[in-house]
């Protein structure tokens, strides 16, 4: 929608992943593609041949966790909001963001959530796995900013954590169906999305930019 508004004469081609977009750009099959600033900056750090437009194509918008639209889901959402508010106030949230967005890869570590005690039960999380630095595979390990936050929330609140990766288009339907307790896939709390799930307060504020 943004591209059509800003470049009405452009031709738009669909790709499934950012890796596919980057390959198409380097092969001169496309001229540019949009994405969150954190994602684009991480890609640019890995490939210095690529550049970014000076001005964002969309100003700041919030990225949130999604929850079931039910009494149980809204209660868990409120618990997440309370936790996010506390780590924002004590500076921990900013430190975690900088680690995943600006830090060296070997410093990007996760809590060992597989070994958490779970006096309050185990939460299931749906994510994508193709959207660094929010969620991505490093070898066979699923890592990212969202998993780090989810793990720390569960550790602080006495939950275990199981994480499943899937195609982005399957995340919200899986959450809405009740298969998962919450989701983290760089989700935007749009009016359309709010019809099927509810959202936490934003844990990150992004800008949409164009990579060329």
C-alpha positions in Angstrom: 0.0 0.0 0.0 2.8 2.4 0.9 4.7 1.7 -2.3 1.6 2.2 -4.4 0.9 5.6 -2.7 4.5 6.8 -3.1 5.4 5.3 -6.4 2.1 4.9 -8.3 3.7 3.9 -11.6 5.8 1.1 -10.0 5.4 -2.6 -10.7 5.1 -4.8 -7.6 6.3 -8.4 -7.5 5.6 -10.8 -4.6 8.5 -12.6 -2.8 8.2 -14.9 0.2 11.3 -14.0 2.2 13.8 -11.1 2.6 16.5 -13.4 1.4 14.6 -13.8 -1.9 14.1 -10.0 -2.1 17.8 -9.3 -1.6 18.7 -11.9 -4.2 16.3 -10.3 -6.7 17.7 -6.9 -6.0 21.3 -7.9 -6.5 20.3 -9.6 -9.7 18.6 -6.4 -11.0 15.2 -8.1 -11.1 13.8 -5.3 -8.9 14.9 -1.8 -8.0 14.0 -1.7 -4.3 12.0 -3.3 -1.6 10.4 -2.0 1.7 10.9 -3.3 5.2 11.3 -2.4 8.9 14.4 -0.3 9.6 15.9 -2.8 12.0 15.6 -5.6 9.4 17.1 -3.4 6.6 20.0 -2.1 8.7 20.9 -5.7 9.7 20.9 -6.7 6.0 23.0 -3.7 5.0 25.6 -4.6 7.7 26.0 -8.0 6.0 26.0 -6.6 2.4 27.7 -3.3 1.9 26.7 -3.1 -1.8 23.1 -2.2 -0.8 21.8 1.2 0.3 18.7 2.6 1.9 16.6 5.7 1.0 17.4 8.7 3.3 13.8 9.2 4.3 11.4 6.5 5.7 8.3 5.7 3.7 6.3 5.4 6.9 6.9 7.1 10.2 7.1 5.3 13.6 4.7 2.3 14.2 4.6 -0.1 17.1 5.6 -3.8 16.9 3.7 -6.0 19.4 3.1 -9.6 20.6 -0.3 -11.1 19.7 -2.6 -13.1 22.0 -5.8 -15.1 21.8 -8.9 -13.0 21.8 -10.4 -14.6 24.9 -10.5 -14.1 28.6 -7.4 -16.3 29.0 -5.6 -14.5 26.2 -6.4 -11.0 27.4 -5.3 -11.9 30.9 -1.9 -13.1 29.5 -1.7 -10.0 27.4 -2.2 -7.8 30.5 0.5 -9.8 32.2 2.9 -9.2 29.3 2.0 -5.5 29.3 2.9 -5.2 32.9 6.2 -7.0 32.3 7.1 -4.9 29.3 6.3 -1.7 31.2 8.7 -2.8 34.0 11.6 -3.6 31.7 11.1 -0.4 29.7 11.2 1.6 33.0 14.4 -0.1 34.2 16.2 0.2 30.9 16.4 -3.6 30.2 14.2 -3.4 27.1 16.5 -0.9 25.4 19.5 -3.0 26.3 18.0 -6.1 24.7 16.9 -4.2 21.6 20.4 -2.9 21.1 21.9 -6.3 21.5 19.8 -7.8 18.7 19.8 -4.8 16.4 23.3 -3.4 16.8 25.3 -6.0 18.6 27.8 -8.6 17.3 26.3 -11.9 16.4 28.3 -13.8 19.1 26.8 -11.6 21.8 23.2 -12.3 20.7 22.4 -15.0 23.3 19.1 -16.3 24.7 18.1 -17.5 28.1 18.0 -21.3 28.2 14.2 -21.5 28.2 14.1 -25.2 27.6 15.3 -25.7 31.2 13.0 -23.2 32.9 11.0 -24.5 35.8 7.3 -23.9 35.1 5.3 -23.6 38.3 2.6 -21.7 36.3 2.6 -24.0 33.3 4.1 -23.9 29.8 3.2 -21.2 27.2 3.3 -22.0 23.5 4.6 -19.3 21.1 4.1 -19.0 17.3 6.7 -17.2 15.3 8.1 -17.0 11.7 11.8 -17.7 11.7 12.6 -15.6 8.6 12.7 -12.0 9.9 16.0 -11.1 11.5 16.6 -9.5 14.0 13.1 -10.2 15.4 13.0 -14.0 14.7 15.5 -16.1 12.6 17.4 -19.3 12.4 21.1 -19.3 13.3 22.1 -22.7 12.1 19.5 -24.9 13.6 18.8 -22.6 16.5 15.7 -20.3 16.4 16.8 -16.9 17.9 15.9 -13.2 17.8 14.7 -10.2 19.7 11.2 -11.6 20.2 12.4 -14.9 21.5 14.7 -13.2 24.0 11.8 -11.0 25.3 9.4 -14.0 25.4 11.9 -16.1 27.3 12.7 -13.4 29.8 8.9 -12.8 30.4 8.3 -16.5 31.0 11.3 -16.8 33.3 10.2 -13.8 35.4 6.6 -15.0 35.5 7.2 -18.7 36.2 6.3 -20.1 32.8 8.0 -22.7 30.6 8.2 -21.9 26.9 7.7 -23.9 23.7 8.3 -22.1 20.4 7.1 -23.1 16.9 8.1 -21.5 13.6 5.8 -21.3 10.6 5.1 -19.3 7.5 4.1 -15.7 8.4 0.7 -16.0 6.9 -0.1 -18.9 9.3 0.9 -17.2 12.5 -2.3 -15.2 13.2 -4.7 -17.9 12.1 -2.9 -20.4 14.3 -3.1 -18.0 17.3 -6.8 -17.2 16.7 -7.6 -20.9 16.5 -6.3 -21.4 20.0 -3.3 -23.6 19.1 -0.9 -21.1 20.6 -1.0 -18.9 23.7 0.8 -16.0 22.0 2.7 -15.0 18.9 5.8 -12.9 18.0 6.3 -12.3 14.3 7.0 -8.5 14.0 3.2 -8.1 14.3 1.4 -4.8 13.8 -1.8 -4.2 15.7 -3.8 -3.2 12.6 -7.6 -2.9 12.7 -7.9 -6.0 10.5 -5.6 -8.0 12.8 -7.5 -6.8 15.9 -10.6 -8.6 14.6 -9.1 -12.0 15.3 -6.5 -11.5 18.1 -5.5 -8.9 20.7 -2.1 -7.2 21.1 0.3 -6.2 23.8 1.7 -2.7 24.2 4.5 -2.2 21.6 7.9 -3.6 22.6 9.6 -1.9 19.6 8.9 1.2 17.5 10.0 0.8 13.8 10.0 2.8 10.6 9.3 1.5 7.2 12.2 2.2 4.8 13.2 1.3 1.2 16.3 -0.7 0.4 17.9 -0.2 -3.1 
